[in-house]
Amino acid sequence: MRLSLMVQLVSASRVMQEHAEKSDASITMDSMMNGLEAAGLNGLEAAGFGMEAEVEAEAESGQPVVFNQAHPSLTASAGAVTGAGRMNWNKPANSALQVNEGDAICGISFKCNTAASHLMIGLSSRTVRGWTDLDFGVTCRGGWRPQLDIYESARPTHQLVRRNNGNFASDVHAIRINNGQVEFSLNGGVYYTSSASVSYPWHVGLDTYQSPSLSDVEYLPCNNYVFGQTGSNTCPGSDVSEADCLAATQSVLPSGQRQGRTHLSSGSWGWVPPGCSMQTHVTMGIQGDWGPHYNRNGNGNNDGGYTKVCAADVDGWTLVLQYGSTAYQPNTGSVGTLDEDQKQHAKLSDAAINALPSGGDAGYDYYKLSSESAGTGRDTILLRVQGAYNDRNPTLGFTSYEYCREETIDACTSWDVAAGGTLGIDTFYPCGQACNDCTRWFTGYGNRHLCYADRGSGGRCWTFGHCGSTGRYVLRQDVKMFKLTA
């Protein structure tokens, strides 16, 4: 990297000298820019002694992919698959988790793991019985061919030179859905974007040819990055780190927009906003190419040509389910599009809810329930549970469940058991009739009434206790359920 940069700078100085001699004039800023660009450097980054450097974005980490269905010749564990010898294709593995549109999962990452590993892994909307069933697949070729191949529904669409699987122990490959488009990246750099549409639901599948070995197979969470205001130095959320800047800029690219420079330009410049940004507009007479930048100069001042890329402020809670003014019919799949601003029914699939990372103390999952109050404002309750989420189960699949009436987990100094003689999940316990009021939350009463307020519907809801003028056992409306994920 240092040698390449030195060669470029020497070349640039020669070009600038030639330009000055021909024009019989001193070297101007424009001529310096032209010289640098002719030498292969972007003048804006090199000017002002801000050296351009390529930075590989760190691969995002997520939950390991579990291959629940694997050919007997394969050994599958969380995030890994191995096999020995010649397979000759049609030796597949499939994950059970189905990802629906609107779920919090936007792709996978993995490592080819060995120099000999020859297989294809990717996303599929149908059961993978062979490599032709993959909608979007990456082929690690091992020693069979000095390249990596992209296939889309059995059709080869792109190649990347990777002899013996490249740096197989450290190279992180990814297939990511970004604004509806499927992107293929290596160590954070996107090298190919598909024009094909994504079919939902999809799951992870693979097929094997020879000495298959995969490691670090993980789901990629959907990025939560946003644009700042063009020409501004400030973020509507928090700043993005240098390590995450490249992936952040790629995740917010408008549909159809491509970056002229696909590596991260890092340096110290006076006219670029501090931190992470993209050159989206004209700066110093040069049209922006949406190139990603990270400015280490905390005093940089945006000249109008850059747009900050920011991490949206999140409180660690992910909306997983909501319903409006009536009971909803429980199901294990996804429904609609979640929107905190709407009074409606929508949810993630049960598999997607369970695949979300778990925040808080080890051994527990934490959920937050919020509803319209019997008076004004909203009621909130926190649940600390064990067991996988199951929308059809009277207790939502939880095997133990405790509650706290505070707004935040940090404020919960104690947790009360939400189980007793009524069965279901019920805050009636442990205080009995004293808790049978407007503060009561319960569902799954008697292990059969998922909505006590509307028992004839067969649907699920949460219900008040005796609540004054509101009435007895009235359905809680506009309920939103969040899972703690950070």
C-alpha positions, 0 to 999 in steps of 0.5 A: 500500500505504501509503495503504491501510494509513493509511486502515485505521488512521484507520478503526480509530481512529474505530471504537475511539473510537465503541466507547469512547464508547458503553460510557463506558469506557476502550479495552481490548485487546479493544475495540482488537482489535474496532475494528481487525478492524471496520476490516478489519485483523487486530488481532493483527498491528496490536497492539503496533505490528507492521504487517501487510504483504503480501509476494509470495513469490518463485517457485521456480526449477527446470529449464527445460521443453523442448518436444520436439514443437512445431507448425511454426508455433511456435519452441520453446527451453528454457523458451520458446515463441513464434509470430506471428499468428493460430493459431486453436488446434490448434497445440500443443507437448508436452514429452517428460519424463513426471512420475510420482507420487513424482518430485521435480517438483511442477508448473510456473511461467511468464510470459505474456510479452507483452500480446498472448499468447493461449494455454493451457498446463498439465499433461496425461496424454495427448498435447496436440493441442488445448487440450481435451487439457489436464487442468489449464490456464491461459489467457493471454488477451492482449487478447481478454478482460480475464481469465485462465481456468482450464480442467480437461479442457475445462471452465472452472472459474475466472477471474481478472481480468488485462487484457492479461495483467496485469504480463506481464513480471514476473507468475509463474504456477504450477500446483503439485501440493500433497498431491495437490491442484492449486493455481493461483497468481500470484506465490506466492499461491494463488487457486484449488485444483482438486477434480480428481485428478491423472493420472500420468504427466503432461507439460507441453503447450500450445495456441496461439490468437494471438501466442503467447509464453511465457518462464521456463517451468520445472519446480517442485521439490517443496517440502521444508518441515515443521511444527515442534511446535505452540506451540514456537519451534524448528524440527526443521530450519532456519528459512525466509526471509521471501521463502519463507515464504508458499510454505512455508506453502502447501506444508505445508497439510493436505489440505482445509485452506484459509487464511483469509488468503492473504497473508503477515503480516509484523511484529514481535510478542511472542507470535508465534514468530520467523520463519515460522509459521501461526496454527493454534490459538487466540491471544488468544481468536481462533481461528486461520485458518492465516494465514501469518506472519513475525515479525521479532522474534527474541525473540518467544515462541509463546503456543501459537496458532502452529506454526512452518514449517521447511525440512527439513534436507537434505544436497543428495543426492536418492534416485533409485534403490534395490534390495533383496536381488536384481537388479532389472529395468532400465527407463526409467520410475518404479517404486514409492515411494522410501524410505530406510528400506526394503530394496526396489526403487524408482526415479524415471523416467530423465527425472525423474532427468535433470531434477533440478538438478545440484549440484557442479562445472559439467560433471559430475553426482555420484552417491552409492552406498551398500550393506550392507557385507560386514561391518558398517555400510555401504559408500559410493562417489561417482561423478563422471560425464558423460552422461544417466542411462539405466537400461537402458544397461550404463554407466547412460548415462554416457560418462565415470565416475570414482570416489572412496571418500570419504563427501563430495565435499569430501573427494575430493582426486582421482578415479580412472577407473572404466573399463577392459578389463572395460567397464561401470563398475568400480572394479577400475581403476586398481589391478587385483587389489589392488582386486578385494576387498570394496571393489570395485563393478561393473556392466555387466561386458563391456558385457552383464552388468548383474548379474555376481553373477546373470547369468541374471536379466537384471537389474541389480545392483552386485557385490563382488570377492573378499570373503573369507568372503562369497564371490567376486562376491556381489551387493551388497544394499540399494543406494541411489543418490543424485544431488547436487542442491544 
